[in-house]
Amino acid sequence: MQSDSKPIDDFARVTTGLLGVAAGVRAEAEAMVKARLQALLADMDLVTREEFDVARDMAAKARDEQEALEARLAELQQRLEKLEKPARGRRKGT
């Protein structure tokens, strides 16, 4: 009976060893794929999420400043028009 279990034990040992090797190969393959993808992404000159967030915040700030400047310009143009209207009327009467 013991001779019957020896081949089964050997088979179990070999199978366990193969599973360990397969797991190691998988981990190595994943590491290689990850490294290759990182190299490809680096070659593509992509920005990081942090760099994107900084640029987005800068653009939002610039947009807010532009809107404030446009409002200020409109206000100054109205004031200028009010100042020019009486001056135009005096020239015509002169």
Kinemage of the C-alpha trace (Angstrom):
@kinemage 1
@onewidth
@group {chain A} dominant
@subgroup {mainchain}
@vectorlist {calphas} color= white
{ca met a 1} P 0.000 0.000 0.000
{ca gln a 2} L 2.843 2.298 0.801
{ca ser a 3} L 4.215 1.869 -2.702
{ca asp a 4} L 0.882 3.141 -4.104
{ca ser a 5} L 1.054 6.348 -2.094
{ca lys a 6} L 4.651 7.094 -3.086
{ca pro a 7} L 3.780 7.980 -6.710
{ca ile a 8} L 0.881 10.093 -5.455
{ca asp a 9} L 3.162 11.861 -2.985
{ca asp a 10} L 5.739 12.427 -5.713
{ca phe a 11} L 3.061 13.761 -8.050
{ca ala a 12} L 1.772 16.103 -5.331
{ca arg a 13} L 5.301 17.366 -4.654
{ca val a 14} L 5.974 17.965 -8.349
{ca thr a 15} L 2.614 19.686 -8.797
{ca thr a 16} L 3.228 21.909 -5.789
{ca gly a 17} L 6.656 22.785 -7.123
{ca leu a 18} L 5.229 23.598 -10.537
{ca leu a 19} L 2.597 25.844 -8.991
{ca gly a 20} L 5.323 27.700 -7.127
{ca val a 21} L 7.342 28.095 -10.315
{ca ala a 22} L 4.230 29.247 -12.190
{ca ala a 23} L 3.545 31.869 -9.524
{ca gly a 24} L 7.141 33.062 -9.764
{ca val a 25} L 6.969 33.242 -13.554
{ca arg a 26} L 3.709 35.175 -13.318
{ca ala a 27} L 5.187 37.673 -10.859
{ca glu a 28} L 8.260 38.111 -13.051
{ca ala a 29} L 6.116 38.569 -16.169
{ca glu a 30} L 3.980 41.172 -14.400
{ca ala a 31} L 7.088 43.041 -13.293
{ca met a 32} L 8.481 43.002 -16.839
{ca val a 33} L 5.197 44.220 -18.338
{ca lys a 34} L 4.924 46.962 -15.713
{ca ala a 35} L 8.486 48.126 -16.378
{ca arg a 36} L 7.891 48.139 -20.130
{ca leu a 37} L 4.659 50.118 -19.786
{ca gln a 38} L 6.358 52.650 -17.536
{ca ala a 39} L 9.123 53.072 -20.119
{ca leu a 40} L 6.573 53.534 -22.900
{ca leu a 41} L 4.624 56.093 -20.889
{ca ala a 42} L 7.827 57.968 -20.077
{ca asp a 43} L 8.662 58.102 -23.790
{ca met a 44} L 5.203 59.526 -24.515
{ca asp a 45} L 6.010 62.608 -22.397
{ca leu a 46} L 2.756 62.397 -20.443
{ca val a 47} L 2.132 64.513 -17.371
{ca thr a 48} L 1.498 63.116 -13.946
{ca arg a 49} L -1.824 63.602 -12.186
{ca glu a 50} L -0.147 66.077 -9.836
{ca glu a 51} L 1.210 68.137 -12.744
{ca phe a 52} L -2.216 68.078 -14.392
{ca asp a 53} L -3.912 69.273 -11.199
{ca val a 54} L -1.416 72.127 -10.829
{ca ala a 55} L -1.951 73.212 -14.447
{ca arg a 56} L -5.740 72.988 -14.042
{ca asp a 57} L -5.611 75.151 -10.911
{ca met a 58} L -3.401 77.692 -12.681
{ca ala a 59} L -5.822 77.824 -15.623
{ca ala a 60} L -8.799 78.319 -13.292
{ca lys a 61} L -6.990 81.154 -11.505
{ca ala a 62} L -6.068 82.780 -14.822
{ca arg a 63} L -9.685 82.488 -15.986
{ca asp a 64} L -10.931 84.145 -12.774
{ca glu a 65} L -8.396 86.948 -13.155
{ca gln a 66} L -9.396 87.449 -16.789
{ca glu a 67} L -13.073 87.703 -15.849
{ca ala a 68} L -12.235 90.260 -13.158
{ca leu a 69} L -10.165 92.278 -15.635
{ca glu a 70} L -12.972 92.159 -18.215
{ca ala a 71} L -15.435 93.462 -15.618
{ca arg a 72} L -12.998 96.226 -14.626
{ca leu a 73} L -12.460 97.150 -18.282
{ca ala a 74} L -16.213 97.351 -18.895
{ca glu a 75} L -16.579 99.600 -15.846
{ca leu a 76} L -13.769 101.890 -17.001
{ca gln a 77} L -15.224 102.068 -20.514
{ca gln a 78} L -18.590 103.150 -19.094
{ca arg a 79} L -16.934 105.822 -16.960
{ca leu a 80} L -14.961 107.046 -19.961
{ca glu a 81} L -18.107 107.257 -22.089
{ca lys a 82} L -19.840 109.309 -19.370
{ca leu a 83} L -16.874 111.684 -19.232
{ca glu a 84} L -16.705 112.029 -23.020
{ca lys a 85} L -20.440 112.782 -23.513
{ca pro a 86} L -20.409 116.231 -21.848
{ca ala a 87} L -17.146 117.092 -23.597
{ca arg a 88} L -18.655 116.270 -26.993
{ca gly a 89} L -21.694 118.414 -26.248
{ca arg a 90} L -19.530 121.429 -25.387
{ca arg a 91} L -17.531 121.127 -28.588
{ca lys a 92} L -20.646 121.225 -30.718
{ca gly a 93} L -21.920 124.317 -28.977
{ca thr a 94} L -18.648 126.147 -29.361
